[in-house]
């Protein structure tokens, strides 16, 4: 979970300040500088002790951000000067959680593994091109329009700082032609192979009691050094009532953090700064993850594990049923493809950043490229059946039961995180108690200005959002002001 900043072009002097914005990603700092012709390359990497952050080679360097660590075989492939386009397709196509930047005197290449579990952004400012694993770092050097390097892509940077997409790895779109039994066997094989990366480690699972997180817990407990479930929710919410009993069914320890409006208000600035957006839905989803990760960090957990992915792979949302009813199977296929194409930026990067802000890495086992490719190829009729209860994600639920998950957990209905945890309700209450203008407002009226409140907090923190600096709503900005004064997490 290294934090990386790289600059190509004009000399830059802000490296030390930028390191402060990434220091939650590790206790060690590596720096490197190269000059080619009239251009300059500078980088800083914040990393943990066991990460091989910068590898020097003849006339160049390699910068690596790796979730699971690096084998000698992978290092050999990465070290090849040509960036090995064919080897990426063959040798690194299935690698998870990896960002690689190769720098030589003539150019640089940036590659992001196709699973998208680790992100890197780039943009142009003044006479240089800048890269960073977090957008807030680019904002601090004046680059307000940061774009992600897409999963599976290689981005080239020449001596002038101009960027070009050199390789774009498209996911397979083959239609599955064998039996459902064979598909289930391969899904199990790929999922177990993905989870094998966690062998022997102390794992904390973001747990809601749904089929996605329950299946991960059920399998991971068999190989992990230790496994504990973590959840955060408001009293009276679905998760607060359900998680404990689900954990008992799995026979695993669980830590349940109780969310309160006071705690939520204090956490909102940290969450906004971590996820780099003020979008209300993203803040509501990130809040329970923030508190769960905090509890896991305090418990000595080594790595968090998230169940993100199956809803976009196996048609887990109510909208998928509506699309099937109104437009047919082909429309569902297109919808799932579009959702998978953006989930890395819309969901995965948000969740990774908020957990990383606590100082923990997070793994997404369902994003294994082989698992995802197979899931996309399966017929819609194996995923949704209108006359079934439940209607959605059917083959995935069948997989879960085949792997020994109790049927009541395998068939648990889907409910969005912000509602199942109560964080949406908690955010409304937090705003009501900390915004003067809300003193006599109804819940509906508070909800109508919630986005404005979040934008104001984000603006104070330095996010590129439009907000009224006069603070006419009377928002208590004390928590945000403290973070702005002491930006370190």
Secondary structure as GFF3:
##gff-version 3
##sequence-region A 1 489
A	DSSP	beta_strand	3	9	.	.	.	ID=ss1
A	DSSP	alpha_helix	15	22	.	.	.	ID=ss2
A	DSSP	three_ten_helix	23	25	.	.	.	ID=ss3
A	DSSP	beta_strand	28	36	.	.	.	ID=ss4
A	DSSP	beta_strand	39	47	.	.	.	ID=ss5
A	DSSP	beta_strand	54	57	.	.	.	ID=ss6
A	DSSP	beta_strand	60	66	.	.	.	ID=ss7
A	DSSP	alpha_helix	72	78	.	.	.	ID=ss8
A	DSSP	alpha_helix	85	90	.	.	.	ID=ss9
A	DSSP	beta_strand	98	104	.	.	.	ID=ss10
A	DSSP	beta_strand	108	112	.	.	.	ID=ss11
A	DSSP	beta_strand	121	125	.	.	.	ID=ss12
A	DSSP	beta_strand	128	132	.	.	.	ID=ss13
A	DSSP	alpha_helix	135	140	.	.	.	ID=ss14
A	DSSP	beta_strand	147	148	.	.	.	ID=ss15
A	DSSP	beta_strand	153	157	.	.	.	ID=ss16
A	DSSP	beta_strand	163	168	.	.	.	ID=ss17
A	DSSP	alpha_helix	180	195	.	.	.	ID=ss18
A	DSSP	three_ten_helix	196	198	.	.	.	ID=ss19
A	DSSP	beta_strand	202	206	.	.	.	ID=ss20
A	DSSP	alpha_helix	211	220	.	.	.	ID=ss21
A	DSSP	beta_strand	226	234	.	.	.	ID=ss22
A	DSSP	alpha_helix	238	250	.	.	.	ID=ss23
A	DSSP	beta_strand	254	259	.	.	.	ID=ss24
A	DSSP	alpha_helix	261	275	.	.	.	ID=ss25
A	DSSP	alpha_helix	280	298	.	.	.	ID=ss26
A	DSSP	beta_strand	303	305	.	.	.	ID=ss27
A	DSSP	alpha_helix	310	314	.	.	.	ID=ss28
A	DSSP	alpha_helix	318	327	.	.	.	ID=ss29
A	DSSP	alpha_helix	329	343	.	.	.	ID=ss30
A	DSSP	pi_helix	344	348	.	.	.	ID=ss31
A	DSSP	alpha_helix	349	356	.	.	.	ID=ss32
A	DSSP	beta_strand	361	363	.	.	.	ID=ss33
A	DSSP	three_ten_helix	365	367	.	.	.	ID=ss34
A	DSSP	alpha_helix	369	377	.	.	.	ID=ss35
A	DSSP	three_ten_helix	380	382	.	.	.	ID=ss36
A	DSSP	alpha_helix	394	402	.	.	.	ID=ss37
A	DSSP	alpha_helix	407	410	.	.	.	ID=ss38
A	DSSP	alpha_helix	417	420	.	.	.	ID=ss39
A	DSSP	alpha_helix	423	434	.	.	.	ID=ss40
A	DSSP	three_ten_helix	436	438	.	.	.	ID=ss41
A	DSSP	alpha_helix	443	461	.	.	.	ID=ss42
A	DSSP	alpha_helix	478	485	.	.	.	ID=ss43
###
